[in-house]
Protein backbone atom coordinates (compact mmCIF):
# COMPACT_ATOMS: atom_id res chain seq x y z
CA UNK A 1 0.00 0.00 0.00
CA UNK A 2 1.62 3.25 -1.13
CA UNK A 3 1.38 6.13 1.30
CA UNK A 4 2.21 9.75 0.59
CA UNK A 5 4.84 10.76 3.15
CA UNK A 6 4.35 14.41 4.02
CA UNK A 7 4.97 14.37 7.78
CA UNK A 8 8.21 14.55 9.76
CA UNK A 9 8.79 12.66 13.01
CA UNK A 10 11.67 13.45 15.32
CA UNK A 11 12.28 11.46 18.51
CA UNK A 12 14.83 11.40 21.30
CA UNK A 13 15.83 7.95 22.50
CA UNK A 14 18.67 6.07 24.17
CA UNK A 15 21.70 4.75 22.33
CA UNK A 16 20.53 1.23 23.19
CA UNK A 17 17.13 1.66 21.49
CA UNK A 18 18.76 3.38 18.51
CA UNK A 19 21.18 0.47 18.09
CA UNK A 20 18.33 -2.05 18.30
CA UNK A 21 16.37 -0.10 15.70
CA UNK A 22 19.35 -0.04 13.35
CA UNK A 23 19.93 -3.77 13.85
CA UNK A 24 16.28 -4.55 13.13
CA UNK A 25 16.34 -2.35 10.02
CA UNK A 26 19.49 -4.02 8.71
CA UNK A 27 18.03 -7.48 9.33
CA UNK A 28 14.90 -6.55 7.35
CA UNK A 29 16.94 -4.70 4.70
CA UNK A 30 15.04 -1.48 5.42
CA UNK A 31 15.94 2.07 6.25
CA UNK A 32 15.51 3.10 9.88
CA UNK A 33 12.51 5.25 8.87
CA UNK A 34 10.93 2.33 7.03
CA UNK A 35 11.53 0.08 10.04
CA UNK A 36 9.80 2.54 12.38
CA UNK A 37 6.86 2.66 9.97
CA UNK A 38 6.68 -1.16 9.76
CA UNK A 39 6.77 -1.50 13.54
CA UNK A 40 4.01 1.08 14.03
CA UNK A 41 1.82 -0.51 11.32
CA UNK A 42 2.30 -3.99 12.84
CA UNK A 43 1.39 -2.67 16.31
CA UNK A 44 -1.67 -0.87 14.95
CA UNK A 45 -2.87 -3.97 13.09
CA UNK A 46 -2.34 -6.19 16.13
CA UNK A 47 -4.33 -3.80 18.34
CA UNK A 48 -6.87 -2.95 15.61
CA UNK A 49 -6.03 0.75 15.73
CA UNK A 50 -7.20 3.12 13.01
CA UNK A 51 -6.75 6.90 12.72
CA UNK A 52 -9.91 8.70 13.77
CA UNK A 53 -11.05 5.98 16.18
CA UNK A 54 -10.70 6.29 19.93
CA UNK A 55 -9.05 3.55 21.97
CA UNK A 56 -12.54 2.65 23.25
CA UNK A 57 -13.62 1.94 19.66
CA UNK A 58 -10.66 -0.39 19.15
CA UNK A 59 -11.58 -2.62 22.08
CA UNK A 60 -10.06 -3.07 25.51
CA UNK A 61 -6.49 -3.13 24.21
CA UNK A 62 -5.64 0.31 25.58
CA UNK A 63 -2.54 -0.01 27.73
CHARMM internal coordinates of N, CA and C (Angstrom, degrees):
IC EDIT
DIST 1 N 1 CA 1.4380
DIST 1 CA 1 C 1.5301
ANGL 1 N 1 CA 1 C 108.33
DIST 1 C 2 N 1.3043
ANGL 1 CA 1 C 2 N 117.37
DIHE 1 N 1 CA 1 C 2 N 117.09
DIST 2 N 2 CA 1.4597
ANGL 1 C 2 N 2 CA 121.71
DIHE 1 CA 1 C 2 N 2 CA 179.55
DIST 2 CA 2 C 1.5227
ANGL 2 N 2 CA 2 C 109.64
DIHE 1 C 2 N 2 CA 2 C -78.24
DIST 2 C 3 N 1.3067
ANGL 2 CA 2 C 3 N 115.60
DIHE 2 N 2 CA 2 C 3 N 136.03
DIST 3 N 3 CA 1.4606
ANGL 2 C 3 N 3 CA 120.97
DIHE 2 CA 2 C 3 N 3 CA 178.03
DIST 3 CA 3 C 1.5187
ANGL 3 N 3 CA 3 C 108.14
DIHE 2 C 3 N 3 CA 3 C -127.10
DIST 3 C 4 N 1.3311
ANGL 3 CA 3 C 4 N 115.49
DIHE 3 N 3 CA 3 C 4 N 135.60
DIST 4 N 4 CA 1.4516
ANGL 3 C 4 N 4 CA 120.29
DIHE 3 CA 3 C 4 N 4 CA 175.87
DIST 4 CA 4 C 1.5203
ANGL 4 N 4 CA 4 C 107.66
DIHE 3 C 4 N 4 CA 4 C -75.43
DIST 4 C 5 N 1.3158
ANGL 4 CA 4 C 5 N 116.95
DIHE 4 N 4 CA 4 C 5 N 124.33
DIST 5 N 5 CA 1.4622
ANGL 4 C 5 N 5 CA 121.37
DIHE 4 CA 4 C 5 N 5 CA -176.69
DIST 5 CA 5 C 1.5199
ANGL 5 N 5 CA 5 C 109.40
DIHE 4 C 5 N 5 CA 5 C -100.75
DIST 5 C 6 N 1.3277
ANGL 5 CA 5 C 6 N 115.28
DIHE 5 N 5 CA 5 C 6 N 101.64
DIST 6 N 6 CA 1.4563
ANGL 5 C 6 N 6 CA 120.28
DIHE 5 CA 5 C 6 N 6 CA -178.10
DIST 6 CA 6 C 1.5288
ANGL 6 N 6 CA 6 C 112.41
DIHE 5 C 6 N 6 CA 6 C -125.22
DIST 6 C 7 N 1.3163
ANGL 6 CA 6 C 7 N 117.11
DIHE 6 N 6 CA 6 C 7 N 13.53
DIST 7 N 7 CA 1.4583
ANGL 6 C 7 N 7 CA 121.74
DIHE 6 CA 6 C 7 N 7 CA -179.95
DIST 7 CA 7 C 1.5270
ANGL 7 N 7 CA 7 C 109.48
DIHE 6 C 7 N 7 CA 7 C -118.96
DIST 7 C 8 N 1.3278
ANGL 7 CA 7 C 8 N 115.85
DIHE 7 N 7 CA 7 C 8 N 150.69
DIST 8 N 8 CA 1.4552
ANGL 7 C 8 N 8 CA 122.05
DIHE 7 CA 7 C 8 N 8 CA 177.39
DIST 8 CA 8 C 1.5177
ANGL 8 N 8 CA 8 C 108.62
DIHE 7 C 8 N 8 CA 8 C -114.13
DIST 8 C 9 N 1.3262
ANGL 8 CA 8 C 9 N 116.52
DIHE 8 N 8 CA 8 C 9 N 138.15
DIST 9 N 9 CA 1.4560
ANGL 8 C 9 N 9 CA 122.41
DIHE 8 CA 8 C 9 N 9 CA 178.48
DIST 9 CA 9 C 1.5187
ANGL 9 N 9 CA 9 C 107.82
DIHE 8 C 9 N 9 CA 9 C -125.01
DIST 9 C 10 N 1.3147
ANGL 9 CA 9 C 10 N 116.18
DIHE 9 N 9 CA 9 C 10 N 127.86
DIST 10 N 10 CA 1.4563
ANGL 9 C 10 N 10 CA 120.92
DIHE 9 CA 9 C 10 N 10 CA 178.36
DIST 10 CA 10 C 1.5278
ANGL 10 N 10 CA 10 C 107.40
DIHE 9 C 10 N 10 CA 10 C -127.03
DIST 10 C 11 N 1.3332
ANGL 10 CA 10 C 11 N 116.41
DIHE 10 N 10 CA 10 C 11 N 128.08
DIST 11 N 11 CA 1.4630
ANGL 10 C 11 N 11 CA 119.61
DIHE 10 CA 10 C 11 N 11 CA -178.96
DIST 11 CA 11 C 1.5225
ANGL 11 N 11 CA 11 C 110.11
DIHE 10 C 11 N 11 CA 11 C -128.76
DIST 11 C 12 N 1.3186
ANGL 11 CA 11 C 12 N 115.26
DIHE 11 N 11 CA 11 C 12 N 157.23
DIST 12 N 12 CA 1.4600
ANGL 11 C 12 N 12 CA 121.74
DIHE 11 CA 11 C 12 N 12 CA 173.26
DIST 12 CA 12 C 1.5230
ANGL 12 N 12 CA 12 C 105.91
DIHE 11 C 12 N 12 CA 12 C -113.64
DIST 12 C 13 N 1.3272
ANGL 12 CA 12 C 13 N 115.85
DIHE 12 N 12 CA 12 C 13 N 129.18
DIST 13 N 13 CA 1.4584
ANGL 12 C 13 N 13 CA 120.00
DIHE 12 CA 12 C 13 N 13 CA -177.89
DIST 13 CA 13 C 1.5213
ANGL 13 N 13 CA 13 C 109.61
DIHE 12 C 13 N 13 CA 13 C -145.09
DIST 13 C 14 N 1.3096
ANGL 13 CA 13 C 14 N 116.04
DIHE 13 N 13 CA 13 C 14 N 175.84
DIST 14 N 14 CA 1.4681
ANGL 13 C 14 N 14 CA 120.52
DIHE 13 CA 13 C 14 N 14 CA 179.59
DIST 14 CA 14 C 1.5299
ANGL 14 N 14 CA 14 C 110.23
DIHE 13 C 14 N 14 CA 14 C -81.13
DIST 14 C 15 N 1.3186
ANGL 14 CA 14 C 15 N 115.05
DIHE 14 N 14 CA 14 C 15 N 161.85
DIST 15 N 15 CA 1.4653
ANGL 14 C 15 N 15 CA 120.46
DIHE 14 CA 14 C 15 N 15 CA 177.32
DIST 15 CA 15 C 1.5262
ANGL 15 N 15 CA 15 C 110.22
DIHE 14 C 15 N 15 CA 15 C -62.44
DIST 15 C 16 N 1.3150
ANGL 15 CA 15 C 16 N 117.21
DIHE 15 N 15 CA 15 C 16 N -34.14
DIST 16 N 16 CA 1.4629
ANGL 15 C 16 N 16 CA 122.09
DIHE 15 CA 15 C 16 N 16 CA 179.67
DIST 16 CA 16 C 1.5289
ANGL 16 N 16 CA 16 C 111.01
DIHE 15 C 16 N 16 CA 16 C -62.72
DIST 16 C 17 N 1.3238
ANGL 16 CA 16 C 17 N 117.22
DIHE 16 N 16 CA 16 C 17 N -48.76
DIST 17 N 17 CA 1.4695
ANGL 16 C 17 N 17 CA 121.58
DIHE 16 CA 16 C 17 N 17 CA -179.90
DIST 17 CA 17 C 1.5239
ANGL 17 N 17 CA 17 C 110.04
DIHE 16 C 17 N 17 CA 17 C -65.74
DIST 17 C 18 N 1.3252
ANGL 17 CA 17 C 18 N 116.75
DIHE 17 N 17 CA 17 C 18 N -39.81
DIST 18 N 18 CA 1.4620
ANGL 17 C 18 N 18 CA 120.31
DIHE 17 CA 17 C 18 N 18 CA 178.83
DIST 18 CA 18 C 1.5280
ANGL 18 N 18 CA 18 C 110.68
DIHE 17 C 18 N 18 CA 18 C -62.22
DIST 18 C 19 N 1.3211
ANGL 18 CA 18 C 19 N 116.70
DIHE 18 N 18 CA 18 C 19 N -42.28
DIST 19 N 19 CA 1.4658
ANGL 18 C 19 N 19 CA 120.58
DIHE 18 CA 18 C 19 N 19 CA 178.93
DIST 19 CA 19 C 1.5265
ANGL 19 N 19 CA 19 C 110.78
DIHE 18 C 19 N 19 CA 19 C -64.68
DIST 19 C 20 N 1.3305
ANGL 19 CA 19 C 20 N 116.99
DIHE 19 N 19 CA 19 C 20 N -41.97
DIST 20 N 20 CA 1.4667
ANGL 19 C 20 N 20 CA 120.21
DIHE 19 CA 19 C 20 N 20 CA 177.78
DIST 20 CA 20 C 1.5213
ANGL 20 N 20 CA 20 C 111.21
DIHE 19 C 20 N 20 CA 20 C -62.70
DIST 20 C 21 N 1.3226
ANGL 20 CA 20 C 21 N 116.55
DIHE 20 N 20 CA 20 C 21 N -40.60
DIST 21 N 21 CA 1.4632
ANGL 20 C 21 N 21 CA 120.66
DIHE 20 CA 20 C 21 N 21 CA 178.90
DIST 21 CA 21 C 1.5243
ANGL 21 N 21 CA 21 C 110.79
DIHE 20 C 21 N 21 CA 21 C -63.39
DIST 21 C 22 N 1.3195
ANGL 21 CA 21 C 22 N 116.49
DIHE 21 N 21 CA 21 C 22 N -43.64
DIST 22 N 22 CA 1.4708
ANGL 21 C 22 N 22 CA 120.04
DIHE 21 CA 21 C 22 N 22 CA 178.13
DIST 22 CA 22 C 1.5269
ANGL 22 N 22 CA 22 C 111.37
DIHE 21 C 22 N 22 CA 22 C -63.57
DIST 22 C 23 N 1.3329
ANGL 22 CA 22 C 23 N 116.50
DIHE 22 N 22 CA 22 C 23 N -41.15
DIST 23 N 23 CA 1.4630
ANGL 22 C 23 N 23 CA 120.40
DIHE 22 CA 22 C 23 N 23 CA 179.07
DIST 23 CA 23 C 1.5306
ANGL 23 N 23 CA 23 C 110.90
DIHE 22 C 23 N 23 CA 23 C -63.52
DIST 23 C 24 N 1.3204
ANGL 23 CA 23 C 24 N 116.27
DIHE 23 N 23 CA 23 C 24 N -43.40
DIST 24 N 24 CA 1.4697
ANGL 23 C 24 N 24 CA 120.37
DIHE 23 CA 23 C 24 N 24 CA 178.86
DIST 24 CA 24 C 1.5226
ANGL 24 N 24 CA 24 C 110.60
DIHE 23 C 24 N 24 CA 24 C -63.31
DIST 24 C 25 N 1.3334
ANGL 24 CA 24 C 25 N 116.53
DIHE 24 N 24 CA 24 C 25 N -42.78
DIST 25 N 25 CA 1.4678
ANGL 24 C 25 N 25 CA 120.87
DIHE 24 CA 24 C 25 N 25 CA 179.89
DIST 25 CA 25 C 1.5253
ANGL 25 N 25 CA 25 C 110.77
DIHE 24 C 25 N 25 CA 25 C -62.80
DIST 25 C 26 N 1.3210
ANGL 25 CA 25 C 26 N 116.80
DIHE 25 N 25 CA 25 C 26 N -44.68
DIST 26 N 26 CA 1.4673
ANGL 25 C 26 N 26 CA 120.29
DIHE 25 CA 25 C 26 N 26 CA 178.57
DIST 26 CA 26 C 1.5266
ANGL 26 N 26 CA 26 C 110.93
DIHE 25 C 26 N 26 CA 26 C -61.88
DIST 26 C 27 N 1.3186
ANGL 26 CA 26 C 27 N 116.77
DIHE 26 N 26 CA 26 C 27 N -42.70
DIST 27 N 27 CA 1.4674
ANGL 26 C 27 N 27 CA 120.47
DIHE 26 CA 26 C 27 N 27 CA -179.40
DIST 27 CA 27 C 1.5231
ANGL 27 N 27 CA 27 C 111.32
DIHE 26 C 27 N 27 CA 27 C -61.54
DIST 27 C 28 N 1.3364
ANGL 27 CA 27 C 28 N 116.51
DIHE 27 N 27 CA 27 C 28 N -36.78
DIST 28 N 28 CA 1.4693
ANGL 27 C 28 N 28 CA 121.94
DIHE 27 CA 27 C 28 N 28 CA -179.45
DIST 28 CA 28 C 1.5294
ANGL 28 N 28 CA 28 C 112.38
DIHE 27 C 28 N 28 CA 28 C -89.80
DIST 28 C 29 N 1.3304
ANGL 28 CA 28 C 29 N 116.26
DIHE 28 N 28 CA 28 C 29 N 0.02
DIST 29 N 29 CA 1.4718
ANGL 28 C 29 N 29 CA 121.72
DIHE 28 CA 28 C 29 N 29 CA -176.66
DIST 29 CA 29 C 1.5302
ANGL 29 N 29 CA 29 C 111.24
DIHE 28 C 29 N 29 CA 29 C 55.75
DIST 29 C 30 N 1.3294
ANGL 29 CA 29 C 30 N 114.37
DIHE 29 N 29 CA 29 C 30 N 49.71
DIST 30 N 30 CA 1.4655
ANGL 29 C 30 N 30 CA 122.53
DIHE 29 CA 29 C 30 N 30 CA 179.92
DIST 30 CA 30 C 1.5225
ANGL 30 N 30 CA 30 C 108.93
DIHE 29 C 30 N 30 CA 30 C -125.70
DIST 30 C 31 N 1.3281
ANGL 30 CA 30 C 31 N 114.80
DIHE 30 N 30 CA 30 C 31 N 164.39
DIST 31 N 31 CA 1.4581
ANGL 30 C 31 N 31 CA 119.28
DIHE 30 CA 30 C 31 N 31 CA 168.73
DIST 31 CA 31 C 1.5291
ANGL 31 N 31 CA 31 C 107.15
DIHE 30 C 31 N 31 CA 31 C -77.35
DIST 31 C 32 N 1.3175
ANGL 31 CA 31 C 32 N 116.64
DIHE 31 N 31 CA 31 C 32 N 163.96
DIST 32 N 32 CA 1.4618
ANGL 31 C 32 N 32 CA 120.49
DIHE 31 CA 31 C 32 N 32 CA 177.03
DIST 32 CA 32 C 1.5285
ANGL 32 N 32 CA 32 C 109.93
DIHE 31 C 32 N 32 CA 32 C -60.60
DIST 32 C 33 N 1.3248
ANGL 32 CA 32 C 33 N 117.56
DIHE 32 N 32 CA 32 C 33 N -42.58
DIST 33 N 33 CA 1.4680
ANGL 32 C 33 N 33 CA 120.87
DIHE 32 CA 32 C 33 N 33 CA 179.20
DIST 33 CA 33 C 1.5218
ANGL 33 N 33 CA 33 C 111.18
DIHE 32 C 33 N 33 CA 33 C -61.58
DIST 33 C 34 N 1.3213
ANGL 33 CA 33 C 34 N 116.80
DIHE 33 N 33 CA 33 C 34 N -42.59
DIST 34 N 34 CA 1.4576
ANGL 33 C 34 N 34 CA 120.99
DIHE 33 CA 33 C 34 N 34 CA 178.76
DIST 34 CA 34 C 1.5260
ANGL 34 N 34 CA 34 C 110.91
DIHE 33 C 34 N 34 CA 34 C -65.65
DIST 34 C 35 N 1.3276
ANGL 34 CA 34 C 35 N 117.21
DIHE 34 N 34 CA 34 C 35 N -35.60
DIST 35 N 35 CA 1.4600
ANGL 34 C 35 N 35 CA 120.94
DIHE 34 CA 34 C 35 N 35 CA 178.99
DIST 35 CA 35 C 1.5208
ANGL 35 N 35 CA 35 C 110.52
DIHE 34 C 35 N 35 CA 35 C -67.18
DIST 35 C 36 N 1.3254
ANGL 35 CA 35 C 36 N 117.40
DIHE 35 N 35 CA 35 C 36 N -42.62
DIST 36 N 36 CA 1.4678
ANGL 35 C 36 N 36 CA 120.73
DIHE 35 CA 35 C 36 N 36 CA 176.95
DIST 36 CA 36 C 1.5233
ANGL 36 N 36 CA 36 C 109.31
DIHE 35 C 36 N 36 CA 36 C -58.61
DIST 36 C 37 N 1.3268
ANGL 36 CA 36 C 37 N 116.26
DIHE 36 N 36 CA 36 C 37 N -46.55
DIST 37 N 37 CA 1.4610
ANGL 36 C 37 N 37 CA 120.95
DIHE 36 CA 36 C 37 N 37 CA 179.57
DIST 37 CA 37 C 1.5293
ANGL 37 N 37 CA 37 C 110.80
DIHE 36 C 37 N 37 CA 37 C -59.82
DIST 37 C 38 N 1.3208
ANGL 37 CA 37 C 38 N 117.80
DIHE 37 N 37 CA 37 C 38 N -45.51
DIST 38 N 38 CA 1.4677
ANGL 37 C 38 N 38 CA 121.31
DIHE 37 CA 37 C 38 N 38 CA -179.56
DIST 38 CA 38 C 1.5271
ANGL 38 N 38 CA 38 C 111.17
DIHE 37 C 38 N 38 CA 38 C -62.64
DIST 38 C 39 N 1.3224
ANGL 38 CA 38 C 39 N 117.10
DIHE 38 N 38 CA 38 C 39 N -40.77
DIST 39 N 39 CA 1.4606
ANGL 38 C 39 N 39 CA 120.68
DIHE 38 CA 38 C 39 N 39 CA 179.26
DIST 39 CA 39 C 1.5255
ANGL 39 N 39 CA 39 C 111.55
DIHE 38 C 39 N 39 CA 39 C -65.40
DIST 39 C 40 N 1.3218
ANGL 39 CA 39 C 40 N 116.94
DIHE 39 N 39 CA 39 C 40 N -42.36
DIST 40 N 40 CA 1.4656
ANGL 39 C 40 N 40 CA 120.77
DIHE 39 CA 39 C 40 N 40 CA 179.48
DIST 40 CA 40 C 1.5257
ANGL 40 N 40 CA 40 C 110.52
DIHE 39 C 40 N 40 CA 40 C -65.95
DIST 40 C 41 N 1.3292
ANGL 40 CA 40 C 41 N 117.19
DIHE 40 N 40 CA 40 C 41 N -43.78
DIST 41 N 41 CA 1.4718
ANGL 40 C 41 N 41 CA 121.10
DIHE 40 CA 40 C 41 N 41 CA 179.40
DIST 41 CA 41 C 1.5292
ANGL 41 N 41 CA 41 C 109.98
DIHE 40 C 41 N 41 CA 41 C -62.55
DIST 41 C 42 N 1.3249
ANGL 41 CA 41 C 42 N 118.23
DIHE 41 N 41 CA 41 C 42 N -43.77
DIST 42 N 42 CA 1.4666
ANGL 41 C 42 N 42 CA 121.25
DIHE 41 CA 41 C 42 N 42 CA 179.23
DIST 42 CA 42 C 1.5278
ANGL 42 N 42 CA 42 C 110.81
DIHE 41 C 42 N 42 CA 42 C -62.15
DIST 42 C 43 N 1.3260
ANGL 42 CA 42 C 43 N 116.83
DIHE 42 N 42 CA 42 C 43 N -42.83
DIST 43 N 43 CA 1.4669
ANGL 42 C 43 N 43 CA 121.20
DIHE 42 CA 42 C 43 N 43 CA 178.00
DIST 43 CA 43 C 1.5231
ANGL 43 N 43 CA 43 C 110.63
DIHE 42 C 43 N 43 CA 43 C -62.22
DIST 43 C 44 N 1.3243
ANGL 43 CA 43 C 44 N 116.05
DIHE 43 N 43 CA 43 C 44 N -45.75
DIST 44 N 44 CA 1.4651
ANGL 43 C 44 N 44 CA 121.09
DIHE 43 CA 43 C 44 N 44 CA -179.17
DIST 44 CA 44 C 1.5258
ANGL 44 N 44 CA 44 C 111.25
DIHE 43 C 44 N 44 CA 44 C -62.74
DIST 44 C 45 N 1.3213
ANGL 44 CA 44 C 45 N 117.35
DIHE 44 N 44 CA 44 C 45 N -41.82
DIST 45 N 45 CA 1.4674
ANGL 44 C 45 N 45 CA 120.67
DIHE 44 CA 44 C 45 N 45 CA 178.66
DIST 45 CA 45 C 1.5238
ANGL 45 N 45 CA 45 C 110.61
DIHE 44 C 45 N 45 CA 45 C -65.36
DIST 45 C 46 N 1.3129
ANGL 45 CA 45 C 46 N 117.13
DIHE 45 N 45 CA 45 C 46 N -43.79
DIST 46 N 46 CA 1.4578
ANGL 45 C 46 N 46 CA 121.62
DIHE 45 CA 45 C 46 N 46 CA -179.21
DIST 46 CA 46 C 1.5248
ANGL 46 N 46 CA 46 C 111.17
DIHE 45 C 46 N 46 CA 46 C -60.73
DIST 46 C 47 N 1.3383
ANGL 46 CA 46 C 47 N 116.10
DIHE 46 N 46 CA 46 C 47 N -39.77
DIST 47 N 47 CA 1.4655
ANGL 46 C 47 N 47 CA 121.59
DIHE 46 CA 46 C 47 N 47 CA -177.55
DIST 47 CA 47 C 1.5259
ANGL 47 N 47 CA 47 C 113.17
DIHE 46 C 47 N 47 CA 47 C -96.98
DIST 47 C 48 N 1.3367
ANGL 47 CA 47 C 48 N 115.98
DIHE 47 N 47 CA 47 C 48 N 8.19
DIST 48 N 48 CA 1.4657
ANGL 47 C 48 N 48 CA 122.91
DIHE 47 CA 47 C 48 N 48 CA 178.96
DIST 48 CA 48 C 1.5332
ANGL 48 N 48 CA 48 C 111.85
DIHE 47 C 48 N 48 CA 48 C 53.18
DIST 48 C 49 N 1.3161
ANGL 48 CA 48 C 49 N 116.02
DIHE 48 N 48 CA 48 C 49 N 46.35
DIST 49 N 49 CA 1.4603
ANGL 48 C 49 N 49 CA 121.92
DIHE 48 CA 48 C 49 N 49 CA 177.72
DIST 49 CA 49 C 1.5150
ANGL 49 N 49 CA 49 C 109.92
DIHE 48 C 49 N 49 CA 49 C -91.16
DIST 49 C 50 N 1.3279
ANGL 49 CA 49 C 50 N 116.56
DIHE 49 N 49 CA 49 C 50 N 141.53
DIST 50 N 50 CA 1.4545
ANGL 49 C 50 N 50 CA 122.30
DIHE 49 CA 49 C 50 N 50 CA 175.04
DIST 50 CA 50 C 1.5210
ANGL 50 N 50 CA 50 C 108.27
DIHE 49 C 50 N 50 CA 50 C -141.14
DIST 50 C 51 N 1.3401
ANGL 50 CA 50 C 51 N 117.78
DIHE 50 N 50 CA 50 C 51 N 139.94
DIST 51 N 51 CA 1.4613
ANGL 50 C 51 N 51 CA 119.81
DIHE 50 CA 50 C 51 N 51 CA 176.90
DIST 51 CA 51 C 1.5277
ANGL 51 N 51 CA 51 C 109.93
DIHE 50 C 51 N 51 CA 51 C -56.45
DIST 51 C 52 N 1.3126
ANGL 51 CA 51 C 52 N 115.93
DIHE 51 N 51 CA 51 C 52 N 138.34
DIST 52 N 52 CA 1.4579
ANGL 51 C 52 N 52 CA 120.73
DIHE 51 CA 51 C 52 N 52 CA 178.36
DIST 52 CA 52 C 1.5132
ANGL 52 N 52 CA 52 C 113.82
DIHE 51 C 52 N 52 CA 52 C 93.76
DIST 52 C 53 N 1.3386
ANGL 52 CA 52 C 53 N 117.27
DIHE 52 N 52 CA 52 C 53 N -13.13
DIST 53 N 53 CA 1.4588
ANGL 52 C 53 N 53 CA 120.48
DIHE 52 CA 52 C 53 N 53 CA 176.92
DIST 53 CA 53 C 1.5178
ANGL 53 N 53 CA 53 C 109.05
DIHE 52 C 53 N 53 CA 53 C -101.00
DIST 53 C 54 N 1.3227
ANGL 53 CA 53 C 54 N 116.73
DIHE 53 N 53 CA 53 C 54 N 146.35
DIST 54 N 54 CA 1.4548
ANGL 53 C 54 N 54 CA 120.41
DIHE 53 CA 53 C 54 N 54 CA 175.94
DIST 54 CA 54 C 1.5151
ANGL 54 N 54 CA 54 C 108.98
DIHE 53 C 54 N 54 CA 54 C -82.50
DIST 54 C 55 N 1.3123
ANGL 54 CA 54 C 55 N 117.59
DIHE 54 N 54 CA 54 C 55 N 165.23
DIST 55 N 55 CA 1.4632
ANGL 54 C 55 N 55 CA 120.15
DIHE 54 CA 54 C 55 N 55 CA 178.73
DIST 55 CA 55 C 1.5232
ANGL 55 N 55 CA 55 C 110.78
DIHE 54 C 55 N 55 CA 55 C -63.69
DIST 55 C 56 N 1.3398
ANGL 55 CA 55 C 56 N 118.27
DIHE 55 N 55 CA 55 C 56 N -27.00
DIST 56 N 56 CA 1.4620
ANGL 55 C 56 N 56 CA 121.34
DIHE 55 CA 55 C 56 N 56 CA 176.63
DIST 56 CA 56 C 1.5208
ANGL 56 N 56 CA 56 C 110.61
DIHE 55 C 56 N 56 CA 56 C -65.90
DIST 56 C 57 N 1.3446
ANGL 56 CA 56 C 57 N 117.34
DIHE 56 N 56 CA 56 C 57 N -35.87
DIST 57 N 57 CA 1.4601
ANGL 56 C 57 N 57 CA 121.72
DIHE 56 CA 56 C 57 N 57 CA 179.20
DIST 57 CA 57 C 1.5193
ANGL 57 N 57 CA 57 C 111.56
DIHE 56 C 57 N 57 CA 57 C -68.49
DIST 57 C 58 N 1.3250
ANGL 57 CA 57 C 58 N 117.14
DIHE 57 N 57 CA 57 C 58 N -27.68
DIST 58 N 58 CA 1.4608
ANGL 57 C 58 N 58 CA 121.82
DIHE 57 CA 57 C 58 N 58 CA -175.29
DIST 58 CA 58 C 1.5266
ANGL 58 N 58 CA 58 C 112.31
DIHE 57 C 58 N 58 CA 58 C -85.50
DIST 58 C 59 N 1.3159
ANGL 58 CA 58 C 59 N 117.56
DIHE 58 N 58 CA 58 C 59 N -3.34
DIST 59 N 59 CA 1.4548
ANGL 58 C 59 N 59 CA 120.58
DIHE 58 CA 58 C 59 N 59 CA -179.25
DIST 59 CA 59 C 1.5102
ANGL 59 N 59 CA 59 C 110.55
DIHE 58 C 59 N 59 CA 59 C 108.48
DIST 59 C 60 N 1.2955
ANGL 59 CA 59 C 60 N 116.62
DIHE 59 N 59 CA 59 C 60 N -167.69
DIST 60 N 60 CA 1.4626
ANGL 59 C 60 N 60 CA 121.71
DIHE 59 CA 59 C 60 N 60 CA -175.38
DIST 60 CA 60 C 1.5179
ANGL 60 N 60 CA 60 C 112.00
DIHE 59 C 60 N 60 CA 60 C -91.37
DIST 60 C 61 N 1.3214
ANGL 60 CA 60 C 61 N 117.60
DIHE 60 N 60 CA 60 C 61 N 26.51
DIST 61 N 61 CA 1.4600
ANGL 60 C 61 N 61 CA 121.15
DIHE 60 CA 60 C 61 N 61 CA -177.02
DIST 61 CA 61 C 1.5190
ANGL 61 N 61 CA 61 C 113.53
DIHE 60 C 61 N 61 CA 61 C -82.96
DIST 61 C 62 N 1.3269
ANGL 61 CA 61 C 62 N 117.76
DIHE 61 N 61 CA 61 C 62 N -1.39
DIST 62 N 62 CA 1.4640
ANGL 61 C 62 N 62 CA 120.21
DIHE 61 CA 61 C 62 N 62 CA -175.48
DIST 62 CA 62 C 1.5200
ANGL 62 N 62 CA 62 C 109.63
DIHE 61 C 62 N 62 CA 62 C -64.70
DIST 62 C 63 N 1.3245
ANGL 62 CA 62 C 63 N 116.47
DIHE 62 N 62 CA 62 C 63 N 119.40
DIST 63 N 63 CA 1.4599
ANGL 62 C 63 N 63 CA 120.38
DIHE 62 CA 62 C 63 N 63 CA 176.96
DIST 63 CA 63 C 1.4969
ANGL 63 N 63 CA 63 C 109.45
DIHE 62 C 63 N 63 CA 63 C -146.80
END
COOR INIT
IC SEED 1 N 1 CA 1 C
IC BUILD
